[in-house]
Amino acid sequence: MLVPSYSDATQTNWQTVIDGFEAANEGTTVNLEVVSWDDLDSVVTTRIQAGEAPDIHPQRWPVHRVRGR
């Protein structure tokens, strides 16, 4: 799971969520990677081009643009 860094607590906060998810879903492993907002688009683009897109990552598109408004 690729997420942007919101603060120094981002890694810890997400890891708490992941730990609960993994405990409730035995045999599932979530690999967390935190990157800066400045690097997010280039990291996702590079991974997609290399055929290694993250399974879960944030979208920067505002909801109104996704819905076609």
C-alpha positions in Angstrom: 0.0 0.0 0.0 1.5 3.3 -1.1 0.4 6.4 0.9 1.5 10.0 1.0 3.1 11.4 4.2 0.8 13.8 6.0 2.9 14.2 9.1 5.6 12.4 11.2 2.8 10.2 12.5 1.7 8.8 9.0 3.7 5.6 9.2 2.5 4.8 12.7 -1.1 5.7 12.1 -1.3 3.5 8.9 0.5 0.7 10.6 -2.1 0.6 13.4 -4.8 0.3 10.7 -2.9 -2.4 8.9 -2.2 -4.4 12.0 -5.9 -4.5 12.8 -6.8 -5.5 9.2 -4.2 -8.3 9.1 -5.4 -9.6 12.5 -9.0 -9.7 11.1 -7.8 -11.3 7.8 -5.5 -14.1 8.7 -2.9 -14.9 6.0 -3.1 -11.4 4.5 0.0 -9.2 4.5 -0.1 -5.5 3.7 3.3 -3.9 2.8 3.2 -0.2 3.7 5.3 2.4 1.9 5.1 6.1 2.8 6.3 8.7 0.3 6.2 12.5 0.2 3.4 14.2 -1.6 6.0 15.8 -3.9 7.2 12.3 -5.0 3.8 10.5 -5.1 2.9 11.1 -8.7 6.3 10.2 -10.1 6.6 7.1 -7.9 3.1 5.8 -9.1 3.9 6.7 -12.7 7.3 4.9 -12.6 5.8 1.8 -10.9 2.9 1.6 -13.5 5.4 1.9 -16.4 7.5 -0.9 -14.9 4.5 -3.1 -14.5 4.7 -2.9 -10.7 1.7 -0.7 -9.8 0.8 -0.6 -6.2 -2.4 -2.5 -5.3 -3.6 0.4 -3.2 -2.7 4.0 -3.6 -4.3 7.4 -3.2 -5.9 9.4 -6.1 -5.2 13.1 -6.4 -8.3 13.7 -8.6 -11.0 15.7 -6.9 -14.3 13.8 -6.6 -16.1 16.2 -8.9 -13.6 15.6 -11.7 -13.9 11.8 -11.3 -17.7 12.1 -11.5 -17.4 14.2 -14.6 -18.7 17.5 -13.2 
